Structures are given as C-alpha cells and as structure tokens.
Amino acid sequence: MYVYTEYPCILNIIALNDRELNLDNFTLFIENSNISAITRTSGFISNNLSGRLIRRTNTASNYLFPMGSSIGIPRYRPVEITPISNNNNKYSTGFFNHSASNDGYDLNLIDTNICTLNNLFYHNIGRDSGSTNVQIKLFYDSLLDGQYTNVANWQNNLPNLWTKTNNTSYIYSFPFSEITINQWNFNNSNLFVLANPVNEVELGNNVISCFGDTVILNTTNQYSSYLWSTGASTPTINVIQSGTYYVTVTSNNCTSTDSVNVILNPLPIANAGNDTSVCSGSSVQLNATGGTTYLWSTGDSTSTINVSNGGTYNVTVTQNNCSSTDSVNVILNPFPIANAGNDTSVCSGSSVQLNATGGTTYLWSTGAGTSTINVSNGGTYNVTVTQNNCSSIDSVNVSVTPLPPANAGQNVSVCNGSSVQLNASGGISYNWLITNGLDNPNINNPTANPANTTLYIVEVSDGQCLNTDSVLVTVLSLPSVNAGNDTTIYENTVFQLNPIVNNYNTAIWSPATGLSNANILNPTVTISNQTTYTITITDNNNCSNSDAITLTTISKSYSEIVIHNTFTPNGDGVNDIWFIENLSQYPDNHLSIYNRNGHVVYEKQGYNNDWDGKYFGNNLPEATYYYVLTITGVDSFKGDVTIIR
C-alpha cells in the first residue's frame, strides 16, 4: 500500500524480486517496521545524489537496506542496520557508485591512522529520528572492490578529512565480505567509505627461553605479505637460536616493521632412569639426575620416589630456570578392564557404532578384530579385550527402534491462485523439505498455495527416528474468458453478448436483469440504462474465472443521422468534403465506399467527415458510389453518393 507523506511511503511490503527500483533523487520510506518488509531475489534499490531509502524500526533485529547501482560497473552493496533496542527509530541509506571525491569528499584528505581508501563507491547512512545506537554491516565484493578491513567516516568539522571508525570487525567471505561497525551513535557525518588502516605490527616483549625450545614469533594480526630478517614470508616463524629478529608486514599497500630479541639459555639433561617393571602389590624406587630441583608427576619434589602402580612417571628437572623432562615406564601385569560401552538403540534401516575400550587387541562376537564396529541388527554383542596377554569380556545390548509411519496424505489438485491444506501424520514433529507456497513448513498441516504443480516431501520424526513421505499438489489452470469490449447500444433494443471463452462447463451472468437467460454463454440483453455485466465461467475441474462488459445505452433516433448524397470536391472550399450530419455523436462507426464494380475506394474506422473524393491521393472520376455506414450498437446505413466536379 502506498501512502503520501512528505515522501513516498510503503505501509506493507515491497517485493523487489529481480528488479532495480531507481529512486533517482527521491526518498522512499518503508513505514512497516517488520524486518521482512523488503523482499528480493536479485533486485536492489538505487539512487542519485539526494535519493535515499528510509526504514522504520522497533526491534533489535537486522534490517536490510538492499542498495546497489546499474550505472557504470553494476554493483549490489547492501547495508544491514541492527538497533540495540526495541525503540522506534528511522534509519536511512544511500549508495553512490563512484568515488567520494567526485562529490567533494576528497579521498586524499585522510587521518594519519588510515593507509588507503576505496575510490569506487561510498555510502550515506543516517538516523532520521530516534536516539538508538546501532550496529552497521557493510557488504562488499573483495574480488571486485579490493580487500578492506575497516571503514572511514567523513568529518564535517574542520579540518575536513576521512578518519578510521573504531570498534569494528571484518570477515572475508564469498560472494560478500563484511565490515561491522559496533555501537555507532551517529555523532559524526553519515558518509562511509571502505578503508585500510595503517598497519601496526607488534612482536611483543623480548623473549628469554631455554636452548632447544622453539620460540614462536607471531605478528598477531593478518597481513597480505610478511618478510622476516630470516627470509621467511609467513605470519609466524619458529626460532631456535638467540638473536634479534625483524619483520616487515604489508597489507593493502601499507607496511610496518618491528623487532624482538630472543635469548636462549642451555637446558639441563634430565634422566629418570631406565624403564622397569613391578608386580601387583610391590613397589620400586625411581631415581632422577641432572638438575638442582625435581618435580615428579606424582607431585613429589625429591630426586627419588617409590611407586607401586604401573604407568609412566614423568620428572621435570630444573637448573638456571631452564627445565627438561624425562620419563620412566613402570609395567604391571593387571587384567584389562573391558568396556563395550552403554546399551544403545538404532533406528530401523540405520547403523550404530559400538566402541570398546580397555585393551590393546579386541575380538567381537561378530568376528571383527577392531575396537569399533558398526551394527544394524538388534541383539547382544560381546567383546574380548586383551592387554599384556590378559583378557576380560564385556557386552552391550542393541535394540532396534521402528521408523515412524510417515504419511503425507493423498495427492490433491487445486485451482491456480487457490490454496489447499496438507495433512501429514505419523510423528510428533514435521519438516516439509519443499517450502515453496507453504505458510509454515514446520507443522503437519500447512496451507499450500503453489504457483506450479509441486511434489511436497515431509520429514516425520517421533523424537527418535526420521521417515519421509510425499504428496503431489497439481495446480490446475483457470479457464480463459473475455466478456468483450465495452459497447454503446440503443436503449430497449436486443443486443447479443458474445464472450470469448476456452475450456468451460458452466457460465453465469450477473446481474440477471435484462438478460434472456443468465445461465447460458450467449444471452441477449435488452436494457434502458447503462449496465455492467459480469460473466463467471467454471470448467470441468470446478475452476472459475470472470470478466465484465459495460453496455451504455442511448436513445434510438435515426433522424439525427443526415447523409447527403452528393458533394463537389473541386477545391473551391465549398462542399469539398462528404459531410454526414451528427456523425460526431457516434465515434464508434465504420464506413466503406464502393465503386460500381464493388471495389473498395475508401474505408475508415471512426469516420469523421474527412473524405475528399480521392483514392490513394488521386481524384476519383465523377460517378455514383455506394456506401455502408455501421454505427456500433445503433444501426447500419446503406445508400449512394455522387461526386460532381
């Protein structure tokens, strides 16, 4: 619905589909605050310098501004505005598919924290009413527009220049990358352009570590190229020698350099002793050497410890703040703890993985010799677990759950433009996989209004298992009908209605007043006042269509038409044209003039007293000619007319 305000206003929705809506220098206001008030496939809204799109908001939701341009290089560069509260606000956006410098916003005037600006396009994003801060997302094509990580905002206050916006984030993606401005308060200008800030690489503080360690030097941020003093060209490098390391980074033609000192102290030589074994119930002494302090994985801090359990014991040996670790394995001979997993279930027709633990080798009752197996049948499955030549057995029960009896219902037919309610059954939740024309794809009985014949597939769940079924909705074409052109007829005279129809079964005219029979295709009509008749036809599929014709009545008065039988088209300005009196009152007429041999020498639809006795620009000879004048809805007149020169 369109409502006139100070600018064009849309109260309901605007469906762009695949079209461009060019606002020129006008403003379009979407009064409907629903986030879905604008829909599109590939269409967009374009504008000239003062044109813009305004949307009303009242929720903290994502409002799309589908801006683009077909001027120059076509671009679709949408903006998404998300208010941080549910208050009433108005926000606007304009898109300009050329350099901001063209409009007086010099891209060479930049703050010191900016390296490069995009010179292909820019946006105008404003808050027209309200006070709510927003999150702004600007979408762009990194392949066509270049790679950018930030947005610059034009400062109206002196000095006029472009400055980097704060509190932003960016995502490189395809087909659109996006830059997000968080908590924007509209305290500055409304002009935004893609930007790359000056690179500020930071390697961090100097590093003191131990010899043999690998020190990772990281540039912390992502750049397009890297050059280390080692010759490496990666974001991070691993160093194992002391020294000073430099890196120069480049991103979007911007460079920065930093350095860091790395100092590596020698490591102590840790020795936890040789691997050993112990029987269950006994203990063994472990003895570590190589440092000044010791820390075992048991928590003990002495060089020697006594252990009675099997396993791997680690010791960390420290000297001069550098540590190294060694380990010793203590082997027991216990029985393994076989575990076949918890009892489980599987949907009919599917499989479930069983996973055994507790040993080094496995043998299932199916004959499989792996720790995991996939089974689809119900029953009890046993597994024998072996380690160090000791074995134990465990089992797991698998039950089979039948699939829900999915039923999408009987196939149906529906007239084009009408709807039908689907009715699926067999489960507790439903998901229609084909959603075209459905009002809700997540219920069992959605209303379907497809544009074309559609096979709808439903996924039925009983809370455990899924099953599918389908139903075919056949869309039937409407019968065609044309009631005929609106016509003027004599009052109280019989007129035949002749509609053009295709594929019909019944026909009904309304109103029935003045009709010979309102239930036939071609009734006659006799009326004294103007009447509009509507014909509704129904085909064998019970699909209906309608059209209307308006009959305007006039009083029948042949005396009004006066046809002269001679005229003198000799160029003297007197009686040079064949004149029919009062014919101008009946513009819906047709005139044909024949010579004595029956050849048409003049013919015109809507004769207006303009025949000068010529045939294709040449004077006809003096003779008597014959005319037929038909006035639609009135009468036909025949006679002769003589040319005298």
Buried (B, 14 or more C-beta within 10 A) or exposed (E): EEEEEEEBBBEEEBEBEEEBBBBEEEBBBBBBBBBEBBEBEEBBBBBBEEBBBBBBBBBBBEBBBBBBBEEEEEBBBBBBBBBEBEEEBBBBBBBBBBBBBEEEBBBEBBBEBBBBBBBBBBBBBBBBEBEBBBBBBBBBBBEEBBBBBBBBBBBEEEEEBBBBBEEBEBEEEEEBBBBBBBEBEBEBBBBBBBBBBBBEBEBEEEBBBBEEBEBEBEBEBEBEEBBBBBEBEEBEBEBEEBEEBEBBBBBBEBBBEBEBEBEBBEBBEBBBBEEBEBEEEEEBEBEBBBBEEBBBBBEBEEBEBEBEEBBEBBBBBBBEEBBBEBBBEBEBEEBBEBBBBEEEEBBEEEEBEBEBBBBEEBBBBBEBEEBEBEBEEBEEBBBBBBBBEEBBEBEBEBEBBEBBEBBBBEEBBBBBEEBBEBBBBBBEBBBBEBBEBBEEBEBBEBEBBBEEEBEBBBBBBBEBBBBEBBBEBBBBEBBBBEBBEEBBBBBEBEBEBEBEBEBBEBBBBBEEEBBBEBEBBEBBBBBEEBBEBEBBBBBEBEBBBEBBBEBBBBEEEEEBBEBEEEBBBBEEEEBBEBBBEEBEEBEBBBBBBBBEEEEEBBEEEEBEEEBBBEBEEEBBEEEEBBBBBBBBBBBEBEEBBEBEE
